[in-house]
Amino acid sequence: MTPNQPDPPPHQSEPPPHQSEPPRPAMQIEDVTFHYPDQPGLFSHFNLRIETGQRFGLFGPNGAGKTTLMNLMTGLLTASSGTIRLFGHEMQKHQRSVNKLFGYIPQDFAFYQELSPVENLEFFGAWSGLNEGTIRKRTRELLEILGLGAVRHKKVQQFSGGMKRRVNLAIGVIHRPRLLFLDEPTVGVDVQTRHAVVNYLKQLNESGTTLIYTSHQLSEAEELCDTIALIDEGRIITHEALDTLLSRHRQEGLEGLFLELTGKNYRDQSV
Amino acid sequence: MFVMPVLLVMIVTGMQSGTFELADKNKLPLLVCNRDTGAASRQFIRAVDTMGMFEIHPIPATQNEAMIREKVYRKEALMAVVLPADFSAQVAGRTRTLAGKVLKSFGLGDSAGGGAAGGGGIPLTLYYHPILQESFRRSAEGTLYSALQLVESRQLLKTLYFSINEKELPDTLENELLSNREKIDEIPVSRNVNRRAPTVSQHNVPAWTIFAMFFVVVSLGSGIVRDKRSGSFVRLKTLPTSYVVAILSRQITYLGVTMIQTVLIFAIGVWIFPFVGLPRLDLPDDWWGLILISFLCGWCAVSYAICVGVFAETEEQANGFGVISIVILAAIGGLMIPDFIMTGPFRTVMKFSPLHWCLDAYYSLFLEGGKLKDVWANVLSLAIIIAGLQGIALWGLKRKNLI
């Protein structure tokens, strides 16, 4: 992997805000309520704001609602009430156009294993609304950046776990999203791949992409995130810059902070 | 997607061709145990042989009932007929009684016929294997009754002639009286001037082509389930393009598959069937009607497959339900059993099978010589079914939050 050529700045789908106006937050969740039939009151009047350009980490014990919150933010689930806005655009009213602004890297491999990386990128690139020329160019760039150039035409089912994670990542960023959701992007990969992926994500952020990241790999989160929120049972326990939080709680690492704030008991979900 | 449907149509048509050529070409073996020594039994056997339905296998008169049953049980033939030792005597006695009655009604002779009491029937015994379907058995019995009637008629004529003229009925006159039957002019009702009798290919190729089209449920239905359960579906939901586009694109692809299947099977019916001993498939004159009906049948099959895929939770569910439901719909739709012999409730249920409307349309074109204007009711029915299935699929996608 050769992460020495960062992506160019993300495509602006709208004119930049006027200089005197404060930049719109990347994500704004206002008064959102959502619950599953067997889990009433999971999110009740929930609020969260994530600024543009942040490397935001979302953490919490099992069953805290991280995945549900991620699904609400990406539109996979619909809130019962409240609004969710991406860069000022309301998700529920403008779902299709809002989808152009963000990319999603799910925890499960989200591509067609029987296709090659090129074919997957062409397919999902077309679904992202890109034209043929742009798809071809981006495919070339991404496969080089992520070290998959030599295997571009091989079927993904033949790849190692680390290579599949990189394909997963490439598909999520092909359309140069302004906001990138990452759900456990490096689970099951070796140290080299994890290191390379984290560096690439940092470069993406430097190019202007806001990152919303969730993982159980707290050491990785410390390296990647500048702001974190800790949620438990659908409520935000803390939401602050990482350095400030660690300093205030006199913790050296995120793991210690996590255990201090959420406790050490098992958090098994009810069966 | 292509080889198996072609094999299916060829094999089923080949098997069914035996049914269509039951007389003359594919005769049913019949064991005949003749314990009689008179002329009437020989005439009966000759008459049965002439009718062309049976291949006569004589067995010795010494064979008892248990032996005959054993032969039928072992399927040396599925039927056996036993003529009793007094068959000719019984025929003679019966005809004498009948002749006496006829003469008395003319005011000639008396009614005492003499001989064996002819009130009862002649006790021919027919053994048949239980696997012989009732329709075949009835057909075989009808032939035997016809042969028996011929023998009785011959005997009756001879007896009457002798009673009146006191001499034997001349052979030439006997043959003239018994052979000079009225002919039946068989005309297949057709919307065009074509009077050709429909062949096994005309009946089977359209029917099993429809069956093959609907088997697209196996690949398309399970493909949709695979999409839903895989991570790629989650990604598709977060992209700007609607999943409805994905469903439509799959429909177009699989519609193309069904059209290719249809063209391939029909082409084989036209050009290959004659080389394998099957009648050539005659395509309808109205090509636009054929294309439209084929398109609608294919789209109906695809719509059904999508419905199955939307509601099934696993690939096993989609495949299992899909395959068995198609067999059921084919059965009630008239593909396996002609709809005209279905009983009351099934005639109503039949109308709910999409395959029924597909088959009815194809038969209008292939068997009745119809044109597009003659199948508008089928076009409308198929369009309604397609719209219904698509609507149900969309509702299912919405309910499951897939779109």
Interface residues (C-beta under 8 A of the other chain):
Chain A: T74 G75 L76 L77 T78 R96 S97 N99 K100 F102 Y104 P106 D108 F109 A110 F111 Y112 F124 A126 W127 S128 G129 I171 G172
Chain B: S230 G231 S232 V234 R235 L236 K237 T238 L239 P240 T241 S242 N401
